[in-house]
Amino acid sequence: METTLAANLELAPVSKLDCEMFMEMAERHFRELNPAFEPQADWKESYFPSVTENPRLFLRWIQVDGNRAGFTLFGIENHRFLPRQTGAIYELYIEPEFRRSGVGRSCALAAIRELQAHSPSKVQLEIMAGNVPAEKLWASLGFQKVSERWVLKDLKE
């Protein structure tokens, strides 16, 4: 596994002052994953503070030559049933003009390295169904598909 970021690439913490810019980029990201995504009031009010106020979550700008090229969100979770920790990569978003240049791969590796410092038993992530570029990226880094998550969205009877 690669161990350094390219000289022109930096992961920088997202500050509370970056809220508006981050939320705009996050909305683009979620709309790309799901064109029907419409930010609800709870998302607008709670997403950013929930992420930035949790010391076990790491939200970073991806910067290339000083330009914001995306963001990544990763963290440490307690295992549901066992006395161990799991690393999780929640989001990796690269703006379209920076894709297919190695930026995503370098950032993924940097996130994994930062998670390794917390000694998790494993690192896991979810990929939206149909996101073939993400599947290829994560598989190239050694991730394997071990399950599928199914969701019941309509709870009306």
C-alpha positions as CSV (number, residue, x, y, z in Angstrom):
1,M,0.0,0.0,0.0
2,E,1.2,3.5,-0.9
3,T,2.3,5.5,2.2
4,T,2.5,9.2,1.2
5,L,0.2,11.7,-0.3
6,A,1.4,13.4,-3.5
7,A,3.3,16.6,-2.8
8,N,0.5,18.8,-4.1
9,L,-2.3,17.0,-2.1
10,E,-3.3,17.8,1.4
11,L,-6.1,16.6,3.8
12,A,-7.0,19.6,6.0
13,P,-9.6,19.6,8.8
14,V,-12.9,21.2,8.0
15,S,-13.5,23.9,10.5
16,K,-16.9,25.2,11.9
17,L,-16.4,28.3,9.8
18,D,-16.5,26.1,6.7
19,C,-20.1,25.0,7.4
20,E,-21.8,26.6,4.4
21,M,-19.1,25.6,1.9
22,F,-19.0,22.1,3.2
23,M,-22.8,21.7,3.2
24,E,-23.0,22.8,-0.4
25,M,-20.3,20.3,-1.4
26,A,-22.0,17.5,0.7
27,E,-25.3,18.2,-1.0
28,R,-23.7,17.9,-4.5
29,H,-22.2,14.6,-3.3
30,F,-25.4,13.1,-2.0
31,R,-27.3,14.3,-5.1
32,E,-24.8,12.5,-7.3
33,L,-25.3,9.3,-5.3
34,N,-29.1,9.8,-5.4
35,P,-30.5,12.3,-7.8
36,A,-33.8,12.4,-5.8
37,F,-31.9,13.6,-2.7
38,E,-33.6,16.5,-1.1
39,P,-32.0,17.8,2.1
40,Q,-34.6,17.7,4.9
41,A,-34.6,20.2,7.8
42,D,-32.9,17.7,10.1
43,W,-30.1,17.1,7.7
44,K,-29.6,20.9,7.2
45,E,-29.5,21.5,10.9
46,S,-27.8,18.5,12.3
47,Y,-25.4,16.9,9.8
48,F,-22.5,19.3,10.1
49,P,-22.6,19.8,13.9
50,S,-23.1,16.0,14.4
51,V,-19.9,15.4,12.4
52,T,-17.7,18.2,13.7
53,E,-18.6,17.8,17.3
54,N,-17.9,14.1,17.5
55,P,-14.2,13.5,18.4
56,R,-14.3,10.0,16.9
57,L,-15.1,11.4,13.4
58,F,-12.6,13.0,11.1
59,L,-13.8,15.4,8.4
60,R,-11.2,16.6,6.0
61,W,-11.0,18.8,3.0
62,I,-9.2,17.3,0.1
63,Q,-7.0,20.0,-1.3
64,V,-4.9,19.8,-4.5
65,D,-2.5,22.7,-5.1
66,G,-4.5,24.6,-2.5
67,N,-7.8,24.1,-4.3
68,R,-10.7,22.2,-2.6
69,A,-11.1,19.0,-4.6
70,G,-13.5,17.2,-2.3
71,F,-13.9,15.9,1.2
72,T,-13.6,12.7,3.2
73,L,-15.3,11.6,6.4
74,F,-14.0,8.7,8.4
75,G,-14.0,7.6,12.0
76,I,-13.8,5.0,14.8
77,E,-16.8,3.1,16.0
78,N,-17.3,0.7,18.9
79,H,-18.1,-2.8,17.7
80,R,-21.8,-3.5,18.3
81,F,-21.2,-6.6,20.4
82,L,-17.5,-7.1,21.1
83,P,-15.0,-5.1,23.1
84,R,-13.1,-3.8,20.0
85,Q,-13.2,-0.9,17.6
86,T,-13.9,-0.7,13.9
87,G,-12.6,1.9,11.5
88,A,-15.2,3.3,9.1
89,I,-14.9,5.4,6.0
90,Y,-18.3,7.1,5.6
91,E,-17.7,9.4,2.6
92,L,-15.1,10.1,0.0
93,Y,-16.1,12.7,-2.5
94,I,-13.9,14.1,-5.3
95,E,-15.1,17.0,-7.4
96,P,-15.5,15.8,-11.1
97,E,-12.6,17.8,-12.4
98,F,-10.2,16.1,-10.0
99,R,-11.3,12.5,-10.7
100,R,-9.3,9.8,-12.4
101,S,-6.1,11.5,-11.3
102,G,-5.2,9.4,-8.3
103,V,-6.6,11.9,-5.8
104,G,-9.2,9.6,-4.5
105,R,-6.8,6.7,-4.1
106,S,-4.3,8.9,-2.2
107,C,-7.0,10.2,0.1
108,A,-8.3,6.8,0.8
109,L,-4.9,5.6,1.8
110,A,-4.4,8.6,4.0
111,A,-7.7,7.9,5.8
112,I,-6.8,4.3,6.2
113,R,-3.4,5.3,7.7
114,E,-5.1,7.7,10.1
115,L,-7.6,5.0,11.2
116,Q,-4.8,2.5,11.7
117,A,-3.3,4.8,14.4
118,H,-6.4,3.9,16.5
119,S,-5.8,0.1,16.1
120,P,-9.2,-0.9,14.7
121,S,-9.9,-4.6,14.2
122,K,-10.9,-3.8,10.6
123,V,-11.9,-0.9,8.4
124,Q,-15.2,-1.0,6.6
125,L,-17.3,1.1,4.3
126,E,-20.5,1.0,2.3
127,I,-20.8,1.7,-1.4
128,M,-24.1,2.8,-3.0
129,A,-25.5,0.2,-5.4
130,G,-24.4,0.9,-8.9
131,N,-21.3,3.0,-8.0
132,V,-18.9,1.0,-10.1
133,P,-16.0,3.5,-9.9
134,A,-16.1,3.4,-6.1
135,E,-16.3,-0.5,-6.2
136,K,-13.2,-0.5,-8.4
137,L,-11.3,2.0,-6.2
138,W,-11.9,0.2,-2.9
139,A,-11.3,-3.3,-4.4
140,S,-7.9,-2.0,-5.8
141,L,-7.0,-1.2,-2.2
142,G,-7.9,-4.6,-0.9
143,F,-11.4,-4.2,0.3
144,Q,-13.8,-7.1,-0.3
145,K,-17.6,-7.2,-0.5
146,V,-18.8,-9.2,2.5
147,S,-22.4,-8.2,2.7
148,E,-25.2,-6.2,1.3
149,R,-27.3,-3.7,3.2
150,W,-31.0,-3.8,2.4
151,V,-33.3,-1.0,3.6
152,L,-37.1,-0.8,4.0
153,K,-37.9,2.8,3.2
154,D,-41.7,2.8,3.3
155,L,-42.8,1.9,6.8
156,K,-46.5,2.7,6.1
157,E,-48.9,-0.2,6.5
